Amino acid sequence: MVESWAVESWAVESWAVESWAVEDGGAVSASSQAVLKSLRARVGRGLLETWLTSSAGRSSAFVTNTERAMVTLLSEDGDPGEHAADPGAEGTSTGFVLSTGQHDEYPDRDTVPIGEALRLVEHIVDTGSWPAGVHGVLDR
């Protein structure tokens, strides 16, 4: 069974001291603004899947078709994690091209508009958690 959730508020957790890096060959931790700049540049070059890793062993995936994106947050290697959702969205979107060349299609309710996705990634990098008010699905 898939469990959905909505974040009302987050308590400050130990994630506050975690740093994040874009998995692109360079393991340099980056500010949220540097991460967003990297995401935009990668999408502009047609690299639609980006993984971020944290100093605490967590990871986040950003997969887009340039209009919508799936944003995930995983606690550790092998964790199915959780992803942001848009519960009122209808239909499906194609064009999510993974780094392996696989072309994915997702229900729109399992993705968010790209502007919202960038806001979510920025918040995760800054705080280690989802922002208040975001809807999501637990994939565990």
ChimeraX commands (.cxc) that place a marker at each C-alpha (Angstrom):
marker #1 position 0.00,0.00,0.00 radius 0.5
marker #1 position 1.27,3.46,-0.90 radius 0.5
marker #1 position 0.92,5.97,1.90 radius 0.5
marker #1 position 0.62,9.66,1.09 radius 0.5
marker #1 position 1.44,12.51,3.42 radius 0.5
marker #1 position 1.34,16.26,3.68 radius 0.5
marker #1 position 3.95,18.15,5.66 radius 0.5
marker #1 position 2.38,20.46,8.22 radius 0.5
marker #1 position 5.64,21.54,9.84 radius 0.5
marker #1 position 9.06,20.09,10.53 radius 0.5
marker #1 position 10.97,20.05,13.77 radius 0.5
marker #1 position 14.65,20.90,13.48 radius 0.5
marker #1 position 16.47,17.62,13.02 radius 0.5
marker #1 position 20.08,16.53,12.94 radius 0.5
marker #1 position 19.99,17.03,9.15 radius 0.5
marker #1 position 20.69,20.73,9.71 radius 0.5
marker #1 position 24.48,20.16,9.53 radius 0.5
marker #1 position 24.38,17.93,6.49 radius 0.5
marker #1 position 25.93,19.10,3.23 radius 0.5
marker #1 position 24.84,18.12,-0.28 radius 0.5
marker #1 position 26.68,17.58,-3.56 radius 0.5
marker #1 position 25.53,17.03,-7.13 radius 0.5
marker #1 position 26.63,13.59,-8.38 radius 0.5
marker #1 position 28.30,14.73,-11.58 radius 0.5
marker #1 position 31.84,13.53,-11.12 radius 0.5
marker #1 position 32.78,16.22,-8.62 radius 0.5
marker #1 position 32.13,15.45,-4.97 radius 0.5
marker #1 position 32.15,19.06,-3.81 radius 0.5
marker #1 position 29.42,20.10,-1.39 radius 0.5
marker #1 position 27.36,22.97,-2.69 radius 0.5
marker #1 position 24.98,25.66,-1.51 radius 0.5
marker #1 position 21.35,25.41,-2.55 radius 0.5
marker #1 position 21.89,28.19,-5.11 radius 0.5
marker #1 position 24.84,26.30,-6.63 radius 0.5
marker #1 position 22.74,23.13,-6.76 radius 0.5
marker #1 position 19.89,24.96,-8.53 radius 0.5
marker #1 position 22.35,26.49,-11.01 radius 0.5
marker #1 position 23.76,23.01,-11.69 radius 0.5
marker #1 position 20.27,21.52,-12.14 radius 0.5
marker #1 position 19.26,24.24,-14.61 radius 0.5
marker #1 position 22.51,23.83,-16.56 radius 0.5
marker #1 position 22.15,20.05,-16.69 radius 0.5
marker #1 position 18.53,20.29,-17.90 radius 0.5
marker #1 position 19.66,22.83,-20.50 radius 0.5
marker #1 position 22.19,20.26,-21.77 radius 0.5
marker #1 position 19.49,17.55,-21.93 radius 0.5
marker #1 position 20.63,15.76,-18.75 radius 0.5
marker #1 position 17.21,15.20,-17.21 radius 0.5
marker #1 position 18.19,12.99,-14.24 radius 0.5
marker #1 position 20.33,14.36,-11.42 radius 0.5
marker #1 position 21.23,12.76,-8.12 radius 0.5
marker #1 position 22.29,14.65,-5.02 radius 0.5
marker #1 position 24.12,12.98,-2.14 radius 0.5
marker #1 position 24.44,14.20,1.40 radius 0.5
marker #1 position 27.19,13.95,3.97 radius 0.5
marker #1 position 24.70,11.99,6.12 radius 0.5
marker #1 position 24.36,9.21,3.50 radius 0.5
marker #1 position 21.01,10.35,2.15 radius 0.5
marker #1 position 20.23,11.05,-1.50 radius 0.5
marker #1 position 17.70,12.93,-3.57 radius 0.5
marker #1 position 16.80,12.43,-7.22 radius 0.5
marker #1 position 15.52,15.09,-9.60 radius 0.5
marker #1 position 14.11,13.69,-12.86 radius 0.5
marker #1 position 12.37,16.05,-15.26 radius 0.5
marker #1 position 10.85,16.29,-18.70 radius 0.5
marker #1 position 11.48,20.08,-18.51 radius 0.5
marker #1 position 7.86,20.80,-17.53 radius 0.5
marker #1 position 7.31,18.52,-14.53 radius 0.5
marker #1 position 9.74,16.71,-12.25 radius 0.5
marker #1 position 9.85,13.83,-9.82 radius 0.5
marker #1 position 11.74,14.76,-6.65 radius 0.5
marker #1 position 12.65,11.95,-4.27 radius 0.5
marker #1 position 14.32,11.81,-0.87 radius 0.5
marker #1 position 15.97,8.58,0.29 radius 0.5
marker #1 position 17.32,7.91,3.79 radius 0.5
marker #1 position 20.10,5.55,2.72 radius 0.5
marker #1 position 21.28,3.29,-0.09 radius 0.5
marker #1 position 18.51,0.85,-1.01 radius 0.5
marker #1 position 15.75,2.90,0.60 radius 0.5
marker #1 position 12.71,3.23,-1.72 radius 0.5
marker #1 position 12.22,6.64,-0.08 radius 0.5
marker #1 position 9.48,9.12,-0.68 radius 0.5
marker #1 position 8.58,11.53,-3.45 radius 0.5
marker #1 position 6.78,14.84,-3.81 radius 0.5
marker #1 position 3.27,14.61,-5.23 radius 0.5
marker #1 position 0.62,16.79,-6.80 radius 0.5
marker #1 position -2.58,15.02,-5.63 radius 0.5
marker #1 position -4.93,17.12,-7.78 radius 0.5
marker #1 position -3.05,16.61,-11.03 radius 0.5
marker #1 position -4.59,14.43,-13.72 radius 0.5
marker #1 position -3.08,12.65,-16.68 radius 0.5
marker #1 position 0.42,11.41,-17.36 radius 0.5
marker #1 position 3.58,12.96,-18.72 radius 0.5
marker #1 position 6.28,11.42,-20.88 radius 0.5
marker #1 position 9.82,12.50,-21.67 radius 0.5
marker #1 position 11.53,11.66,-18.41 radius 0.5
marker #1 position 14.85,10.39,-19.76 radius 0.5
marker #1 position 17.08,8.63,-17.25 radius 0.5
marker #1 position 20.88,8.59,-17.42 radius 0.5
marker #1 position 20.67,4.98,-18.66 radius 0.5
marker #1 position 18.72,6.16,-21.71 radius 0.5
marker #1 position 15.46,4.70,-20.38 radius 0.5
marker #1 position 12.41,6.84,-21.20 radius 0.5
marker #1 position 9.89,6.97,-18.35 radius 0.5
marker #1 position 6.28,8.10,-18.13 radius 0.5
marker #1 position 4.79,9.13,-14.78 radius 0.5
marker #1 position 1.29,9.98,-13.59 radius 0.5
marker #1 position 1.17,13.75,-13.10 radius 0.5
marker #1 position 0.06,13.20,-9.50 radius 0.5
marker #1 position 3.54,11.67,-8.86 radius 0.5
marker #1 position 5.38,14.72,-10.21 radius 0.5
marker #1 position 5.25,18.46,-9.61 radius 0.5
marker #1 position 5.69,21.46,-11.93 radius 0.5
marker #1 position 9.40,22.13,-12.50 radius 0.5
marker #1 position 9.36,25.47,-10.64 radius 0.5
marker #1 position 7.94,23.75,-7.57 radius 0.5
marker #1 position 10.47,20.93,-7.95 radius 0.5
marker #1 position 13.35,23.41,-7.90 radius 0.5
marker #1 position 11.87,25.03,-4.77 radius 0.5
marker #1 position 11.68,21.61,-3.10 radius 0.5
marker #1 position 15.29,20.76,-3.94 radius 0.5
marker #1 position 16.43,24.15,-2.65 radius 0.5
marker #1 position 14.62,23.55,0.64 radius 0.5
marker #1 position 16.00,20.02,1.01 radius 0.5
marker #1 position 19.57,21.24,0.46 radius 0.5
marker #1 position 19.07,24.15,2.89 radius 0.5
marker #1 position 17.26,22.26,5.65 radius 0.5
marker #1 position 17.44,18.52,4.97 radius 0.5
marker #1 position 13.66,18.16,4.87 radius 0.5
marker #1 position 10.58,18.85,2.78 radius 0.5
marker #1 position 9.04,22.31,3.17 radius 0.5
marker #1 position 5.77,22.76,5.07 radius 0.5
marker #1 position 2.69,22.22,2.93 radius 0.5
marker #1 position 4.23,19.80,0.44 radius 0.5
marker #1 position 2.33,16.63,-0.43 radius 0.5
marker #1 position 4.16,13.39,-0.97 radius 0.5
marker #1 position 4.05,9.62,-1.21 radius 0.5
marker #1 position 5.98,7.17,0.93 radius 0.5
marker #1 position 7.44,4.53,-1.38 radius 0.5
marker #1 position 8.69,2.33,1.50 radius 0.5
marker link #1:1,2 radius 0.2
marker link #1:2,3 radius 0.2
marker link #1:3,4 radius 0.2
marker link #1:4,5 radius 0.2
marker link #1:5,6 radius 0.2
marker link #1:6,7 radius 0.2
marker link #1:7,8 radius 0.2
marker link #1:8,9 radius 0.2
marker link #1:9,10 radius 0.2
marker link #1:10,11 radius 0.2
marker link #1:11,12 radius 0.2
marker link #1:12,13 radius 0.2
marker link #1:13,14 radius 0.2
marker link #1:14,15 radius 0.2
marker link #1:15,16 radius 0.2
marker link #1:16,17 radius 0.2
marker link #1:17,18 radius 0.2
marker link #1:18,19 radius 0.2
marker link #1:19,20 radius 0.2
marker link #1:20,21 radius 0.2
marker link #1:21,22 radius 0.2
marker link #1:22,23 radius 0.2
marker link #1:23,24 radius 0.2
marker link #1:24,25 radius 0.2
marker link #1:25,26 radius 0.2
marker link #1:26,27 radius 0.2
marker link #1:27,28 radius 0.2
marker link #1:28,29 radius 0.2
marker link #1:29,30 radius 0.2
marker link #1:30,31 radius 0.2
marker link #1:31,32 radius 0.2
marker link #1:32,33 radius 0.2
marker link #1:33,34 radius 0.2
marker link #1:34,35 radius 0.2
marker link #1:35,36 radius 0.2
marker link #1:36,37 radius 0.2
marker link #1:37,38 radius 0.2
marker link #1:38,39 radius 0.2
marker link #1:39,40 radius 0.2
marker link #1:40,41 radius 0.2
marker link #1:41,42 radius 0.2
marker link #1:42,43 radius 0.2
marker link #1:43,44 radius 0.2
marker link #1:44,45 radius 0.2
marker link #1:45,46 radius 0.2
marker link #1:46,47 radius 0.2
marker link #1:47,48 radius 0.2
marker link #1:48,49 radius 0.2
marker link #1:49,50 radius 0.2
marker link #1:50,51 radius 0.2
marker link #1:51,52 radius 0.2
marker link #1:52,53 radius 0.2
marker link #1:53,54 radius 0.2
marker link #1:54,55 radius 0.2
marker link #1:55,56 radius 0.2
marker link #1:56,57 radius 0.2
marker link #1:57,58 radius 0.2
marker link #1:58,59 radius 0.2
marker link #1:59,60 radius 0.2
marker link #1:60,61 radius 0.2
marker link #1:61,62 radius 0.2
marker link #1:62,63 radius 0.2
marker link #1:63,64 radius 0.2
marker link #1:64,65 radius 0.2
marker link #1:65,66 radius 0.2
marker link #1:66,67 radius 0.2
marker link #1:67,68 radius 0.2
marker link #1:68,69 radius 0.2
marker link #1:69,70 radius 0.2
marker link #1:70,71 radius 0.2
marker link #1:71,72 radius 0.2
marker link #1:72,73 radius 0.2
marker link #1:73,74 radius 0.2
marker link #1:74,75 radius 0.2
marker link #1:75,76 radius 0.2
marker link #1:76,77 radius 0.2
marker link #1:77,78 radius 0.2
marker link #1:78,79 radius 0.2
marker link #1:79,80 radius 0.2
marker link #1:80,81 radius 0.2
marker link #1:81,82 radius 0.2
marker link #1:82,83 radius 0.2
marker link #1:83,84 radius 0.2
marker link #1:84,85 radius 0.2
marker link #1:85,86 radius 0.2
marker link #1:86,87 radius 0.2
marker link #1:87,88 radius 0.2
marker link #1:88,89 radius 0.2
marker link #1:89,90 radius 0.2
marker link #1:90,91 radius 0.2
marker link #1:91,92 radius 0.2
marker link #1:92,93 radius 0.2
marker link #1:93,94 radius 0.2
marker link #1:94,95 radius 0.2
marker link #1:95,96 radius 0.2
marker link #1:96,97 radius 0.2
marker link #1:97,98 radius 0.2
marker link #1:98,99 radius 0.2
marker link #1:99,100 radius 0.2
marker link #1:100,101 radius 0.2
marker link #1:101,102 radius 0.2
marker link #1:102,103 radius 0.2
marker link #1:103,104 radius 0.2
marker link #1:104,105 radius 0.2
marker link #1:105,106 radius 0.2
marker link #1:106,107 radius 0.2
marker link #1:107,108 radius 0.2
marker link #1:108,109 radius 0.2
marker link #1:109,110 radius 0.2
marker link #1:110,111 radius 0.2
marker link #1:111,112 radius 0.2
marker link #1:112,113 radius 0.2
marker link #1:113,114 radius 0.2
marker link #1:114,115 radius 0.2
marker link #1:115,116 radius 0.2
marker link #1:116,117 radius 0.2
marker link #1:117,118 radius 0.2
marker link #1:118,119 radius 0.2
marker link #1:119,120 radius 0.2
marker link #1:120,121 radius 0.2
marker link #1:121,122 radius 0.2
marker link #1:122,123 radius 0.2
marker link #1:123,124 radius 0.2
marker link #1:124,125 radius 0.2
marker link #1:125,126 radius 0.2
marker link #1:126,127 radius 0.2
marker link #1:127,128 radius 0.2
marker link #1:128,129 radius 0.2
marker link #1:129,130 radius 0.2
marker link #1:130,131 radius 0.2
marker link #1:131,132 radius 0.2
marker link #1:132,133 radius 0.2
marker link #1:133,134 radius 0.2
marker link #1:134,135 radius 0.2
marker link #1:135,136 radius 0.2
marker link #1:136,137 radius 0.2
marker link #1:137,138 radius 0.2
marker link #1:138,139 radius 0.2
marker link #1:139,140 radius 0.2
view
